[in-house]
Amino acid sequence: MSELAAPTTQADGSAESGVRPRVPTRRPEQEVFDEIAELTATPGYAHVIAFLCVRDNFVWHRRDGMKAEDMQHLYSRSRLIRTEMSTLIGLMVRAGGDLAAPAPTDVDALVKRTDALMEELHRCMGAPTLDGMFAAFEAGETPPNPWESGGAMREPIFYGGEGAFSFQNCDFAIEKYAADDPWLKKHRKAGIADMVAFAKAAADIQNGKVSGAMAAGANTPGDPRLLEAFTLTAAEIAPVAGLGEDTASACIDAFTLPVGRGNPTFATISDFNAVNGSPVLETGDGRHLLFHFNALAEAVYESPFYWMFEDKPYRPAMSDHRGDFTEAFAVDRLSRVFGPARVHRGVNVDRAKGDRVGEIDVLVLFADRAIVLQAKSKRLTLAARKGNDLQLRGDFKGAVQDAYDQAMDCSAALSDRSLRFSTADGTTIEIPPGISQVFPVCLVSDHYPALAFQTDQFLVRREEPKVLAPLVIDVFTLDVMAEMLERPIRFLSYLELRAIHGPKVLIHHEITLLSYHLKYNLWLEKEHDMVVFEDDFAADIEIAMGVRRMGQPGARTPRGVLTVIAGSRLDRLIRAIEANPTGTLTDTVMLAYQLAENGITELRDNLETVVAKAGWRGESNFVLGFGGSGIAIHCNADTDANSLARIDDHMRARKYRGRADSWYGIVIAPGGTLRFGHKVEFPWKHDSRAERAADRIIKRPVTTLAAPRPALAGRNAPCHCGSGLKYKKCHLNLDQFG
């Protein structure tokens, strides 16, 4: 099943050259919504939803593994995403029809009409982003930023796609509610582990039934076998989940919307939709319907919060547990990357006793780099989702802006040698002198719709020396980053590139950009003012995470920056640097990680050559210049003092000849063992003596690589080569497969 696919905002109307666009004619949003509600009230409409769920949620692939092309239909703009599907289900429930009724005679026509109305509803929701622009064009004025109003933000919030992979929702729910398990067992007759086991069993049963129905030829709208494939009973769940039937029934009841309750408050697209929290439906004949497993997985992660919130005496404990979970989660994931000794939780920043400057939720120290992470548990409220501008900005302030302000204060404090850093037990944290980069990270514990987009629009930023632009993510994204960027400098490199190029990118979800980075390296040329990344880039990470966490067939790691040096001597050299990092060596690897695949391949191959030549010649060296800087590698058995003098002369010569402000070097032993690193850094200026020295030292030209050119986002975008063809018809295969 697709986990992160979502359509982008679609413009309604276009303008020819030299002609002012005219405000398009459209129906009111509520009128379209009401017609959809009338359509879903058709007896037997459940069969329409069953067909749409099979069409738009399942991926069919060969036994040898899932590939990105198998998932392309899930990124189609005509596909109904889960929020749209939940709208249809919610309206059908509101109508109170018979969920077990036979299919209507015109199911195919109902499917087509549903698709048309949902597309029209999308255009209506996107209207606020266009109305101001059209009005400005009509008046001959510069169009305003269409996203400044809460009303305009409703569309990216609703169509922002999945917040997490289903297995993340299930697995993290156990961590999130572990401390609340006694409450759940008392009030819901099942613990959180039982609920997760129930959800996973439901997925296995549903996948088996749907696959069996399709194999039997049930692939047309209205085939009763499709609706039957989405039914569940406690007797089916119990053995698969390893639960007693009473416990299985309790789990089903916890997430079931009972017959007769209906969904009366769901009167507009932005109203509370009861099926989001209770996605299991009663059919009235002892069976239950679950149309979308991802909806159940998210309910397992989200709904217990609302159950416990109704218990007022329990709210303080619940709140404490949420904060503990988010911090503990961040510590665990970052420790997997950097090692527990480099990750510190709850760091107090004090000027003197009783004079506290701030508190860092999670601090990571690696060589002369630091990550300052501030965690929040604030959610996006229903009022904000409805477009209440004041509430939307208030929610953002509580979830992101406050965390960012705290992170910036604490990041700046790392350079103040008069401050004391210590954990709650009094242990002093030694901050390395001369911190060169600080990466602020703001972490939220729940899915926050359109988080990246809201951050671009609402975050009030400030500048601090050596502090980079923030990364604002949720726990699900941090988990994927820690899984795919499992090496310290790889992780830091992404944070650096994300901070550098973030203002130039437009994305729905951070996973899209991370997936692009893993394949092509996140580097954008100066001439690119803005690059829109389509969601189909996320397919490779979806496959990789499914392979790693669920045992699905496919590629465990996307082909690209993670695979090109895996297992090579260069990889082993970087591991040695990561084991005993210094600022200079970290700088060198960070610079190398900015290379595109051909550049890192060049570095990998020449390192092998240098070591081989040094083995029979006693010494060898190699220089790679790129992007206004470069790397020199010397391999010899000379003394450290002599080796340092030689590589310093060589680097200064190369730096001068390349008119660069910095150059980096590594000295290794003839067997390839790391010895030390060196950096030469100062502004370039003409110097006749330096020029003569460069002429004397340099006997062959340096290998120079251009900075990597990114593939333009979107397979249907114009190709970056300027041919005029679509990217998929031109350079896509070359960029992907060489």
Beta strands, then each sheet from edge to edge (+ up, - down):
strand 1: 231-232
strand 2: 256-257
strand 3: 280-282
strand 4: 288-290
strand 5: 343-352
strand 6: 355-366
strand 7: 369-376
strand 8: 420-422
strand 9: 437-444
strand 10: 471-474
strand 11: 505-506
strand 12: 531-532
strand 13: 619-626
strand 14: 629-636
strand 15: 662-668
strand 16: 674-681
strand 17: 703-705
sheet 1: 1+ 4- 3+ 2+
sheet 2: 8+ 5- 6+ 7- 9- 10-
sheet 3: 11+ 12+
sheet 4: 16+ 15- 14- 13+ 17+
end
